[in-house]
Amino acid sequence: MNNLQMIEQEKSVLQWGGLAGILGGILFILSMVVAEGLIPSAPANPTELVARFPDIHLLRIAENGLYLTGLILGVPLFLTLLWTLWKTGLAPALFGSALGIVGLISMAISATPHVAHYPISELYQTVGATPATQETLGFMWEATWGVFNAPLYVGFFVGMIGFTLIGVSMLASSTFGKGLSWMIVVVGAAGVVAAFLQMVDPASVIGVVPFFAYIIFYVVLGWKIYSVSKTA
C-alpha cells in the first residue's frame, strides 16, 4: 500500500467514525422526541402503566430501537477517537475508549424493556384476570423497570468516566484544540457526578445530565472528526 492509499484509508476511518457519532447523536434526539413528545405522560398508578401498554407498544419499540442503534454507533466513534489520539495521548485514550465501550454495552443491556414488559401486559389483558392479579402485575412492572435501570445508571457512570479520559487525551493533541478538549473534560466530569447521584437516588431526574452529555459528545466529537477527515 503506497502513501496515497494509506492517506485515503486514514480519511475513511475518520469519515466513518465521525458520521457514526453524528448519526448516533441524531438518533438519541429522535428517541427522546418519541419518548417525550409522542408517548403520553406515565400515570401514577402502576396498574394503569400496564393497562396502557398495548396502546403505546409500537412507540416504545421505535423509541428503544432508535436508542439502541444510537448506542451501537458509539462503538466506532470511540474506536476512531482512540485511533486519532493514539500517538499523542495513548494511556487516557486507550482506557477512556475501553471504559466508554463498556458503558455503552451496559446501557445497551437496558435498552429494550418493552421485551420484558410485553408478557406482563399479556397476562394483564388475559380474560379472567382479577383486580388483585392486575395490581400484582403492576408491581411486577415497576420492579422490572428497576432491573433495567440498574445497568443504565452504571453505563452512565462508566461511560462518562470514559469520555472524561478522552478529553484528557485530547488536551495533548493539536487536532482538537484546548477549548474543545476542556469542554469535553468539564462536561464529562459533570456527567460522572450526575450519574453517581442518580445511583444514590434512583428517583432523581438528574440522570438527564449524562444523557444530554452523550448527545453533546456524539455530535460535537463526531463533527470534529469528520471535519478533520476533510483537511487531512
WOGIGI-V142137 format. One record per residue. N is the residue number from 1. PHI is phi in whole degrees, -180 to 180 (none if undefined). Layout:
n={N	N}
phi={PHI	PHI}
This chain:
n={1	2	3	4	5	6	7	8	9	10	11	12	13	14	15	16	17	18	19	20	21	22	23	24	25	26	27	28	29	30	31	32	33	34	35	36	37	38	39	40	41	42	43	44	45	46	47	48	49	50	51	52	53	54	55	56	57	58	59	60	61	62	63	64	65	66	67	68	69	70	71	72	73	74	75	76	77	78	79	80	81	82	83	84	85	86	87	88	89	90	91	92	93	94	95	96	97	98	99	100	101	102	103	104	105	106	107	108	109	110	111	112	113	114	115	116	117	118	119	120	121	122	123	124	125	126	127	128	129	130	131	132	133	134	135	136	137	138	139	140	141	142	143	144	145	146	147	148	149	150	151	152	153	154	155	156	157	158	159	160	161	162	163	164	165	166	167	168	169	170	171	172	173	174	175	176	177	178	179	180	181	182	183	184	185	186	187	188	189	190	191	192	193	194	195	196	197	198	199	200	201	202	203	204	205	206	207	208	209	210	211	212	213	214	215	216	217	218	219	220	221	222	223	224	225	226	227	228	229	230	231	232}
phi={none	-81	-62	-64	-65	-63	-63	-65	-65	-64	-61	-63	-62	-64	-66	-65	-66	-66	-65	-61	-65	-63	-64	-61	-63	-63	-66	-60	-63	-64	-64	-69	-62	-64	-67	-98	-101	-107	-91	-60	-58	-70	-70	-73	-80	-58	-62	-69	-62	-71	-63	-89	-56	-58	-76	-118	-55	-66	-66	-64	-62	-64	-59	-70	-66	-62	-64	-64	-64	-61	-64	-61	-68	-71	-64	-62	-64	-63	-65	-68	-63	-62	-64	-68	-97	-57	-88	-108	-152	-60	-60	-66	-68	-66	-69	-65	-66	-62	-66	-61	-68	-61	-62	-64	-63	-62	-68	-65	-60	-97	-84	-128	-65	-63	-65	-77	-76	-59	-65	-65	-63	-62	-65	-63	-82	-61	-63	98	-66	-78	-55	-65	-64	-64	-65	-62	-64	-63	-67	-62	-60	-65	-63	-64	-58	-62	-63	-75	-70	-58	-67	-63	-68	-64	-62	-56	-65	-67	-63	-67	-63	-60	-67	-63	-66	-61	-62	-62	-65	-64	-60	-91	-109	-75	-65	-99	85	-67	-61	-64	-62	-67	-62	-64	-63	-68	-64	-63	-64	-62	-65	-61	-62	-63	-65	-64	-64	-65	-71	-69	-128	-58	-79	-70	-98	-68	-63	-68	-64	-64	-64	-68	-63	-60	-61	-61	-61	-57	-71	-66	-71	-61	-66	-64	-64	-63	-63	-62	-64	-81	-109	-69}
